[in-house]
Amino acid sequence: MATIQEALMMVVDSLQAGQPAQAEHICRQILAVESENGNALYLQGVAQAQTGRLDEAGNSFAAALARNAGNPDIHLNLGRVHLLSGRFQEAERSLRSCLALVPGHAGARVELAKTLSSLDRFDEAAETAQEVLRTDPVSPDARAVLSDARREANDPTSAEEHARAGLRTAPGHPQLLCALGLALFQQSRIVEAVDALTDAVAGDARDWRAHFNLCRIYLGLGRLAEAWQHLDQGYAAYPDGPFAGRARRFPEPRWAGESLAGERLRVWQPYAIGEEILYAGLYGEIAERAERVVIDTTPKLLPLFRRSFPGIDFIPRTDPPVTKVDGITRQCSAFDLMRWLRPTEAAIPARRRYLAADPSAVTDSRRHFEALGAGRKVGISWTSSSTADTGKSLTLEALRPLFGLPGVVFVTLQYGDHEKEIRALRDRHGLVLHPPGDFDPFTDIDRLAGAIVALDAVVSIPNVTAHLADALGVPTVLLTRPFVQNFSLREGRSLWCPNIRPVFREADDAAAIERLVDAACARLLEILSGTAA
């Protein structure tokens, strides 16, 4: 009969041989004899983590720590489990505990860099990754973190350089391929991004970020079957991770497309406001299928959504979210609604409007616009506050030919302080861009909706204004690159937004932008004359 020590060595051999089930079986035999054996508990956790049972692994590591809090490897592996489970703050605590015991622990510093990146603390993540590279210049994980940090700082070119530098010493490394794909995606180099992300999931089928971003790209291309396939694979790899990669934990089972008769569904929304408005196009349908629907919503959208969908209960979205709502039997993300209600292109209705503006706000805006003088009234939004703008913003100077169209009065729908740019347009060229009224378009979405409905048309880059105008049924000229994931543009149309009429910006040079503006002028005149297809 083997001694306990000999049995522990057998566990290590099994783990090294890639036999975690055998290793766990031996650990259980040891623990049946010595239930307090910390080494067996730790190795059991390693075996469970290798088979993807992260919650069980975390429990085993926690039990091992209770018996041996001075073992840095237990802290390290518990941190890894927390990171893989999306419990990023817990991961940081465990990894810092490891580093407190062994300050130069290379593995803990790499995992801490990944964790800080997952917490959106990209400067700290980059600094930690640089510390790793000073002692290990070829660390692929550190290079991947640096790439992600530069991309999040809206520097996709440097992000690409870091990813390619890592791949030169670690060809085929899945995380570096994923980082490269995301950097290329941010540069709108879609074909190259798909190739890199596809290679990433070929190397690691559990790379949920690569799967989710392939889903985003295929949605933008209108290739729904491939998009949903990658969404399913992403959820399988990271069950608690929504499309944006932040865990949202709710006690009810997730809705997976089955009948909702008699069910009370809670829909949570982890996305930006533009996406919230886009997915609101599904709310009326889901309300018809369930006994009750409760939807988490950004607070400033509450008045608009409550008016538009009186049969749905809307609650303010918080972060972290309210995890328990009385009476709920099922839950899902807003993106899941698209997954199950739009399985194919044929399931997309040709509706024109699904949001309802406040009638009094519409009346006030029409009165305000009439006072601006004769002419068709057109709203304009030209810039984005997004840190991942990827070059979609324009300047009023570049758009100057648009403002010279005869018989058209332009109204700014742009949020933020752009008074200096608007004044320069007037002083240099005598072109006036009027305010929409006495409200802030950023904070008062309800009044903004009323103003948009009172207009004859809208011209916008891809942003909240464009989504809102489409949802309100107002024809919109979209100034855009050929690929924008939330609009699915092709053949002069948007798959998801029937009121959008895109004109394309092929490059960033002056000639390309001039062609874009000329096309926008022509498309707007078609809309205003009623000849647009």
N, C-alpha and C positions, 0 to 999 in steps of 0.2 A: 504494500500500500504506500502511495506517495505521501510525503510529508506536505504540510501546508506550503512551505517554501518551494518545494518541487512542483506543486500544483500551480503556484503563481508563475513559475517559469514556463510551464506548459501554456498558460494563458497568453503570456507575452509571445511565445512562439506561434500560437494560433493567430494572434492579431497580425504579426509580421507576415504570416503566410496568407493573409487575406481571408481568414476563416472566423469572422466575428461571432457567428452563431455558436461555433464550437467553444470559443473563448468565453462567451456568456454562460454556456452550460457548465463549464468548469467553475466559473466564479460562483454560480449558484450552489454548487456542491461545497465549495469552501465556506460560503456564508451559512450553509445549513449546519456546519460544524462550529464556525466562529462568526457569529452574526455581526460582531463589531470590528471585523477585519477591514481596516481602512484601505489597504492596498487592493483587496478584492472588490470593494465598492468602487474604487477609482477605475480599475480595469473593466469592471462591468459597465461603467458609464462610457468608457471608450468604445466598447463593443456595441453598445446601444446607439451611440452617435454614428458609428460607421454604418449601421443599418437604417439610419434616418429617423430613429425614434427619439427625437430631441427632448421631449418632455421627460421621458423616463431617464435619459442620460443626465439631464439637469438634476433630477432627484437623486440619482446615484452620486453625482459629484458633490452635491450639497451635503449628503450623508457622509461622504468621505472627508469633506472639509471639517465637519463637526468633530472628527476624530484626529485630523492632522492639518490644522489651519496653517502650518508653516511650510506646506508643500507647494512650491510655485506652479508645478505642472497641473495641479488640480485647479488652481485659480485660472490658469491659462485656458484649460479645456472647458471650464464652466463659462468663461468669457466667450469662447468660440461658439458654444451652444446657444448662449443668449443672442449673439450676433446673428447666427443662422435663423433663430426664431423671431427676429425682429424686435427683441427686447434690448434696444441699444443702450439705454442708460444703465441697465443691469450689467451689460457687457463691459461698459467703460469701468464700472466699479470693480469688477472681477479682474480685468486686465491691469488696472492701476495697482490692485493688491498684489498681483504677480510681480510687477515692476518695483513695488516697495520692497519685496523680498530679494529680487535680483534686478537691480537698476538697469543693467545692460542686456536684459533678456531680449534677443532679437525677435523671436517668435511673438512675444507679447507686444513689442513695439509695432510690428507689422499689423497684427490684429487690431491694435488700438488705432492705427492710422485708418484702417477700414471702418472702424466703428465711428470715429469722429466724422468721416465723410458721410456715413449713413445718418448722422445727427445734423447734417448740413453745416458743420463747423469746418469749412473747407480750408481756411487758413491754418488752423491747428492740425488738420489732417496732412496738409502739404508739409508743414514743418516737421511733423513726426516721421513722414515718409523720407524726407531729406536726411534725418538722423539715421534712419536705417541704411540709406544708400552710402553714407559716409563710411560705414563699416562693411557693407555688402553692396558694392556698386552695381551688381547685376540682379538685385532682388526684383523679380517680375511683379510681385504683389505691390511693392513700394512704387514701382513705375506706374502700375495701374491706378493707384490712389492719386499720384501726381497728375496723371492724365485727367481723371475725373475732376480733380480740384480746379485745373485750368479750364476745363469745359464749363464748370459751374460759374467760373469767373468771366464767362462769355469770351473766352480766348480759345476757340476750337482748334486754331492752327497749332498753338503750343501743345494742346491736348493730343493732337495727332502725332506731333513730334515725340512726345514722351512715350506714347503707345508703341510707335514704330521702333524707338530706341530699345524698349524692352523686348520686342519681338525679335530683334537682331540677335539677342543672346538667349532668348527662350522662344523659339519658333513654335507656333501652335498653342501657346499658352491661352487658355479660354478667357481668363479675366482681361488679359491684354487685348485679345481680339474683340471682346465686348467693349472695352474702353475705346478702341480704335473705331468700332462701328458707331458708337455714340458721337464721337468727335466728327466723323464723316457725316452723320445724320444732321448734326447741328450746322454743318456747312452746306446742307441740301445736296450732298453728293450721294443720292439715294441708291444707285446701283452698287456702288462700292460699299456703302453701309450695309446693304442686305448681304453682300458676300461675306463681310467680316463677321456680322452677327450670326449668319448661318454656320460659319466655321466655328464660332464660339459654342453654339449649342451642340455641334457635332463632337466637340471635344469634351463638353460637360453638359449633359442633358438637363442638369438641375440648375443651369444658369438662368434664373428667373428674369433677371434684368434683360438679357438678350432676347428671351421669349417675348416679354412684354413689349419691347421696342420693335421687334419684328411684327408683332400684332399692330402696333401704331402705324408702322410703315405700310403694311398691307391694307389697313383700313383707308389710309390716305390714297392708296392706289385703287381702291374699290374692289380689292380681291378678298371678299369676305370670308370665304371658306378657309383660306390660309390664315387669315387674321384670327379667326376663332380657334383654329387648331393650336396656334401658338399661345393664345390666351389660356386655353385649357392646360397646356403643358407648363405654362408659367405658374398657374395656380397649383398644379400638382407639385411643382418644385417648391413653392412657397405658399402654402394654403391660406395663411393669414395676411398675405400681402396684396393689397389692391393694386390697381394699375400704376399708381404713383410710387409704390414701394414702401408706403408707411402702413404699419399694422393697425388694423381696426378690429377690435375684439368685441364680439357680441355673444350673448348666451344662446340665442336662438339658432336653429340649423339654417344653413344658407340655402336660399331658393335656387334650384337647379333646373328650372323650366317646367316643372310638373304643374298640374292643375292647382289653381289658387282658390277654388271654390271653398267658402267657409273659412279661409285663412286671413290672417291679419299681418300684412307685410310692412316691414320697416326698410326703407331705402336710404342708405347713407351715401354721402357725396364727398369724396376726398379730392375733388378736382378744382380747377380755377373757375372763375365766374363764367367765362365764355363757354366752357364745357358744361357747366350747370345749365346754362340756357339752351345749349344744343340738346342735352339729354332730357330736358323738360318736354320736348316733343313726344316723348314716350309716356308721360305721366297719365294722360287721359286714357290711354289703352290699358295700362296696368290697373288703373282704378276700376275699370269695368270687369276685371278678372278676379279681384280680391274683395273680401267682405269689408276690409278697411285697409287704407294705405297711410302710413306716416312717413314723411320725408324730411331728412335733415337738410337745411338750406342756409346759405349765407344770409345773415340777418337783413342786409339791405335789399335782398330779393323777395323777402316775405310779402310785402304788400302786393307786388306784381303777381307772384305765384298764387297767393290766396284768392285774388280776384279771378285769375284765369282758370283755376281748378278748385271750385268751391267744395267738391266732394272729397278733397284730400286734406289730411291734417299735416300742416307744416310746422316744424319746430326749429328753433335757431341752431345752426351748426356751431359746435364748439370743438376745441382741440386741447386736450383729448375729448372725445365725444361722450355724450351721455350714453352709457352702455346698456341701460335697462329702461324700456318703455313698457308700461303695464299693458297686458293683453296681447302683445305681439307673439305670433307663432312662427314667423319666418323672417329672414333678413337677407339683403343682398346689396351690392354696390349699384350705383346708377349705371355703371358700365355693364353690369350683368343684365340690366334691362335690354340694352342694345344687343347683347349676345343672344338672348332668348326671344326677343320680339323682332329682331332683324336678322334671321339666320341666312337669308339670301337677299339679293337685290330686289327680287320680285316682291318681297314683303315690305318694301319701303313705300308708303303712300305718297301720292302726289299732292299733298295738302299745301295750302298757301300760307296759313297763319295758325298759331296755336296759343299765342299770348294776347291778353286783352289789356290795353292801356286804360288809365283812369280817364273817363270822358271829360271831367272838368279840366284835367291837365291838357288834354287835346284841344279843348276849346280855348283855354288861355294861350296856348302856343300858337294856334291859328290867328288869334287876335294880334299877338306879338309879331308874327311874320307878315301879316297884312300891313302893319304899320311900317314895314321896311320898304314898301313901295311895290310897284308892279314887277312881274316876272315870276318864273317858276322857282320854288324854294328847294334848295338842295343842301343836305348836311354833309359835312366833311370831317373825317378823322384820319390823321396822317402819321401818327407816331405811336410807339409802344413803350411802356415802362418796364417791359420784361427784361430780365438780365440775360435771357437767351433769345434775344430779338432775331438773331441770325440775318440781319440786314433787311428786315421787312419795312422799317421806318423810312419815311421820305421827308423832305423839307418843303416848306411852302414855296420857296424860291423855285425848286424843281417843278412844282405843280402849277406854276404861274400861268401857263397857257389855258389851263382848266378854268381859272377865275376870269379869264377874258371872254368866255363864251357869251354871246349876246342873249339877253332876255333871261339870264339865270342869276339868282341872288343866292350867295353862299352863306351858310350858317355853320359855325364851328360846333362840333359835337365832341371835340377833343377834351379829355380830362387832363388835369395838370395846369401849371402856369406857363402859358405860351404867349403872353401878352407882348413881349419884346419882339418875337418873330412876326406876330400879327401886325404890330405897329410898323415894322420894317417893310412889310409887304405894301402897306398903305403909303408910307412916306416915299418909297422908292418908285412905286409903279402906279399909285393911285387906285389900288385894288382893295376893296373892303371885304373883310370877313366878319360877319355879324355874330354877336353872342346869341345863344339859344333862349335866353331869358334870365330871370333872377334866381338861378339855382346852380349847384355844383354838379356837373355830369358824373363825377366820380362817386360822390356820396349819395346822391338822390337819383337812383336808377328809375324810380317810378315817374318822376318828372321828365327824365331823359326819354323814357318810353313814350310819354305823351307828346314830346317834341318831335320824335321820329315819326310818329303816326301822322302828324300835321304837315310833314314834308312831302314833296313830290317824289323824291329819290334821295339816296345816300351814296356817297363815295367814301370808301374806307379801305385801309389795310386790314389784314386778318387780325381782328381783335374782338373785344367784347361788343363794340358798337356794331360790327358786321353781323355777329350772331343775333344781337337784339333786333336789328332791323329786319333780318330774315324772319325771325320768329313772329314779328309783328305784321308781316306781310308787305313790307315796303321794298320795292325794287332797289337793288344795291349793286353798284359797280365795285368789284373787289380788286384792288391793286396788289398783286401777289406774285410770288415765285410760282413756277409750275407745280410744285408739290407743297401742299399744306395739309397736314394730317387730319385736321378737324373739319375739312370741307370736302375732301375727296373730289378733286377737280379733274374734269376731262370733257373734251368735246364742247368747251364753252359753258359747261354746267357744273354744279355741285351736286354730288350724289345725295347729300344730307340736307342741303339748303336750297330749295327750289327757287327762291327769290334772288339768289346770288348770280351775278353775271361777271365772271372773272376776266381780267386782262392781265397778261403775263409779263413779268420782269425777268428777262433771261440772264441778265448780268448786272453789274453795279457801275459800269462806266457811264459817262454822260450820254453817249449815243443810245445806249440801251434804255436808260431812264427816259430820254426824250421820246423814244418809240412807245414806251409804256404810257406816257402822258397823252400822246397823240391818240393811242387806241382808247384810252379812258374817255377822252373828249368825244370820240365817235360813238362809243357805246352809250355814254350818257345822253347824247342827242337822240339816239335810237329809242331809249327808254322814254324820254320826255315827249317824243313825237308819237309814241305808241307803235313804233315799227319794230321794236326789239322782239326777237323770236322767243 
